Amino acid sequence: MKKRLIILLVVFVSISVCSCLNLEVINQWNLLQFDPPYGFSATDFRPENTVFTGLEITKDRIFIATPRLRAGIPATLSTIPRHTPKGSNPKPQPYPSWSFHGAGLGLDNATTCAGLVSVYRMRLDSCGRLWALDSGIMTSIDDFQRICPPKLVVFDLKTDRVVRTVEFPREVLRPSSLLANLIIDESVQGTCDSAFLYLADTAAPGLVVYDALRDRTWRVTHPSMFPDPNFATYTINDETFTLPDGVVGLAHSPKMATVFFQPLATDRIFSIPTATLTKGPPGEFEDIPVALAGRKSSQGLGLALNPKDDTLYFSPLTETSLASWNPLTNKQSLLAYNPNLIQFASELRWKEDGLWFLSTRFQKFFKRTVTPNEINLRIIRVPLRSSLYHNPNNNIYYKK
């Protein structure tokens, strides 16, 4: 891989809404509503605190993760049907059942820890299993209560039963650890239970590596994984908030044997060879070969990669846009600009039918200004077409 310093500058020639590609609103909600299980009241649920951050798609279901950022969030992992009328708002169904969501129902800690506490993201493997990363943290924005150890819970989607649970040893965690994202790498030593997993620790910045074949875990840290205080304040549609989060966005190129990552509080994207991550725990004073992949026009969260051509997709927050960059050709494109539909894209997912992403008014959830009479949450798809690879006429410029 050639190391290139690029500057990604999104430049708009008009203040009017420009959608360079068609944005299909799959589902949208003012606020997420759940039907409480028998014996529980909905009065303890707080829809104004419930915002999704994780997305996974199967042939018949869409999985969404709603971490317990604040109190009153009933379920942290849910499903909706994949094929619903465009723009509809189906009620999420707790996955796999309400019994896994005791933390939102006020149950005791033993029951809570046996289920799911707070899931930020989840991923499918090639065996049709869902790996859910449970941070174990309640009310992370307000008072950061760790009520259970973090863990990976693996569900067989054919039976919706747990087939594996992974708990992390203390030596790879820190008091403020918040595991918020993951990559399943099946390109190194095998698939499924032989995969490597790379996990983003956002609050105690670093990458946790899990060797599923040998059931071993270690930690890799580098200054690039920490938040930059100069970029800890975000402005989206003239609303400003501050959140000094470290590494969270992750994308993986098997062909390039590279992991791309970005803290939330930065204008940069970095890369690290997978060989560095998979070789085992780094030695004392070992230099970690992290490279600066490029600079963006503003901060961003979600990252996705098209494995066919290694194009990397991201969403600059201030510019309320989707953009792409190919690290092999250095080609860049502005895919879409829409201040209404593209806000705080917390998750980007490349699938066989296009680029999917979550768009939320997170700034309003964070500042407690969200209202129930506006659309605040969307699942959007950019359909697969040749222009997703590169459009040289898009308004994006760069300097080497």
N, C-alpha and C positions, 0 to 999 in steps of 0.2 A: 504494500500500500504506500503510495506516495504521500508524504507529509506536506500538506498545503495549508498555509494561513490564508483564510478567505474571510471576507467581511460581507455578511448578508444584510443588505439594506433594502427594506421594503419601501418603495416609493410609489405613491399614488398620484396619478395625474388629475384626479377629480375627487371631490368630497362626496359625491353621490355613491350609493351602494353599487358595487360592482361584483357580480358573481361570475368569475371566469369559467367555472365549471358548475354544473347543476348540483345543487345541494338538496338531497331528498330528506325531508324530515320524517323519519320512521315513526317515532313516538315523541310526544311532548306532554308536559304536565305543568300546571301552575305550582302544585305541591304534591309530593308523593303521599298517597293514602293507603293504609293497610286495614284489612278486616281483622280485628283482634280475635284470638282464639277463644274458645268457650271458657267462661269463668273470668275473663279479663276485660277491663274497661278501656275504651279508646281515649278516655280523658287524660291518661298519662302519656299519650303519644304526642309528640311535638313535630308536626309536619314542617314547620318553619325552620327546624334544625336538621332536617333530613335531606342530604345532598349526595348524589352518587359520584364516585371517583374511579370506579373500575368497571370494565366492560369485557365480556367474552361472548362469542357467538357460535352456536352450533346449527345444525340443519333445521331444528325445530324450536330451539329456545334461545333467548337472550338472557344472559346472566348479568346482573348489576350488583355492585358492591356499594354499600352505604355505611361507611365507618362511623363509629360513635364519637363524632367530633364534639358533640354536646349532649345533654340529657334528652331523653324522650324519643330515642330512635328505636323502634320496635325490633326490626330485623336488619342484620348487617350483610346478608347475602340472599338475593332473591332472583326469581325468574319471571319473565313474561313470554308469551308466545312470540316466535319470530315473525310469523305471518299474520299481521293485523292490518286494518285499514291505515293508510298513511296519515300521520298526524294524530292518531288515536292515543288515548291515555289509559291503557289497561292497568288494573291494580297489581302491583308486584305480589308474588306468592313466596313466602319465606322458604328458603332452600336449606336442606331437603324437607324440613318440617319445622313447626314452631318449637319442637322440643330442643332444637339446636340453638335457640335464641333466648336463653334464660336471662342473659344480661339486660335485655330490653324489657323483660317482664317482671323484674324485681325478685328473681329467684336467688337461692343461696349460692355461694361461691363454688361449692363442689359441683352443683348442677351447671353453673355458668361455665366453668373451666372445661367441663366435658364437651361443651358445644363450641360455639363461635362467639368471640367477644367483639372484635372490631376488625373487619376485613376491608383493606383498601383496594386490593387487586387479586385476580386469580387468572390462571392460565390452563389451557388444554394441552395434553401431551398426545403423542401419536397413537396411544392405546385407548383413546376415548375416555380419559380420566381428567378430572378437574382438580388442580392443585390450588387450594385456597390458602392465602397467607394471612394468618390471624396475628395481629400486633399485640393482642392482650391488653390494650390500653383503652380506658374509658375516658370520655370527656377530654380529649387530647388538647383541644383549643383552650378550654377554661382552666382545668387544674391538673391534667395529665395523671390520672389515676391508673397505676398498673395493678390490675386485679388478678391477672393470670399470666403465666409465662407465654412468650410468643411461640407459635407453632405452625407447621404446615399440615393441613388436613387434605387427604386425597380421596376424592369421591369417584366411584365407578358410575358413569352416567347411564349405563344400562340398567343398573339396579338402584341407583341413588343411595348407595351405602358406602360407608367409610372403609377403605381398603388399606390405608396406611396413615399413620400419624408420626410426624417428626417433631421432636422437641429439641431446642438448641442448647448446647452446653453454655455454662456461664462465661467461659473464657472468651467467647466470640461476641458477647453482649456487653453493653455499657448501661449504667443506671438510667440514662435517658434514651436508650435504643427505641426506635420506632420503625419497624420493618414495614415498608409501604409499597414495594414493587418487586417483581420477579421476572426472570427469564428462564425458560427451560431450554437447555442446550443439549440436543440429542445428536450432535454432529461429532463428538469427540470420542466417546467410548461406548456408545450404544444408546438405545431408546428407552423410554419409560423408566423402569426401576434402575437403569444404568446411566441415566442422564446426569449432567451437572446442572445445578441451579445457581443463579446469581441473584442475590437479594439486596435491595437498596435499603440501607439504614439511613433514614432521612434526618432524624433529630440528633443522633450521634454519628455524624457522617462517615460512611464507609460502605464497602461491599462485602457481604457475607457469602461465602461459597459453600455449597453443599454438594458433596459427592454421594449421590444416591446409591451407587453400586456398593461402596465401602462404608456407607453411613458415617462419613467424616465431615467435619465442618471447620472452616477457618475464616479469618478476616483479613481483608486487604484495605488499607487506608492510604489516602493521598490528599494533599492540600486542595487539589482541584475538586474534591468531593464536598468541600465545605461551602457554606453560603458566602457570597460577597456582600458585605454590609452596604456597599454602594448601590446594590441592586435589590435590596430587601423591601423596597416600597414599589407598589404596582399601581398603574393607572389604567382602568378599563372603562371606556365610555365616560370619561371625566370623573369617575369615582376612584378614590385612592385608598389603599389599605397597606399594612405592613405585615410581612410574614417571613422571617429569616430561616427558610427551610433549605436543607442541604440536598444531597443527591437524591433524585426521585425518578426523573425520566430515564428510561432504558430502552435500547434497541440492539438487536444482535444480527450480525451478518455471518452466517456459517461459511460462505465462500471466502470472505476476507479474514475469517477467524478473528473477528473484532467485536467488542462491545462498545457501543456509543452510550454516553451518559451525560446528564446535565443536572446540576442542582436547580432548584426553583429560583433561588436568588442569584442569578448570573445572566449575562448575555452571551455565554459561550457554550459550545458543545465540545466534549472531550472524547477521546477514544483510548482503549486499552486492549492489548492482545489477549485473546482467550487463553493462550498458552501461559500467560502470567498468572491468570486466575486459577487455572486447573492444576498447576504443577505442585501445589501444596502450600502450606503456610509460608509466607515470606520470611526470610532471615532477618535478624537484627541489623539495622542500618542498610538494608537492601534498597537499592534504587528501583522504584516502580516506574516502568516505561509508559507513562501517560502522555498522550500527545494532544495538543490543541487542534481539534478538527476544524473549528470555525467560529465566527462571531455572528450573532443574530442582531436584528434591529431592536429587540427587547427581550425580556424574560419569556420563558415558556415552560410547560410542564410535560405534556405528552410527547412521546417519540414513537414513530413506527418506521418499519423498513420493508420495502418490497424485495423479497428474496430473488426475484427473477433478474433484476438489474441493479440491486443494491441502492436504489434511490431512498434517501432518508426524508421523512415527512415530519414537520413540526408546525407549531402554531404560535407565532409571536403575540403575546397577550395585548400589548398596547395597540397593535395594529389590527386586532380582531380579524385575523386572516389565517389561511393555510398556505404553507410554502413547502418547497422541496429543494433538495440539494443532492447531487450524485457525487460521492467522494472519488469515483474513478474518472469521471469526465469533467468534474467541476461545474457541470451545468446546474442552473438554478431556475426555479419557476415560482411565480405567484399563482397559486391554484384558485384561491377564492378570497374575496374580501367582503365581509358582510357584518357590520357592527351589531345588527340585530340577532342574527343566527349564530355567529361565532363569538362566544364569550367564554373565557377560561376553559379551554379544551383540556380537561384533566386526563383524558385517555384517548389515544389514537391507536387503531387496530387495523392492520392490513389483512384483508380476507380475499378469497378468490373472486368475489364480485365487487371489489372496490375498497375504498378507504372509509372506515367507520370511525366516528368520534363522538365523545360526550361533550356537550356544550352546556355550561351552567352559569347562572349569575352568582358565582361563588362570592364575589365581592359583596353582594347584598346579604347572603347567608352569614358571611363572616362579620359584617357590621350590624347585623340584626335589623336590616332595613327591608328585608324581603317581604312582599305582600302577596296575598292569595289571589288577587285579581289580575295577575300578569303571568305569562308563561316564563318560568324560571329554569326549566330543565328540558333538555332535548337529547335525543339520540338521532344522529344524522349520518347519512351515507353519501359518499361521492362515488357514483357508479364507475365501474371499470371501463376505461376507454383509452385510446392511444394518447390523448392529451394529458393523462395522468403521469406520463413518463417525462415529457418535456415539451413546453411551448415557448419557443424563442421570442415570441412577441409579448410575453407577459412583462409587466412593469417592475422588474427587479434587477438591481445592479449590484456589482461587487467589485472589490479590488483585491488583487493578489498581494 
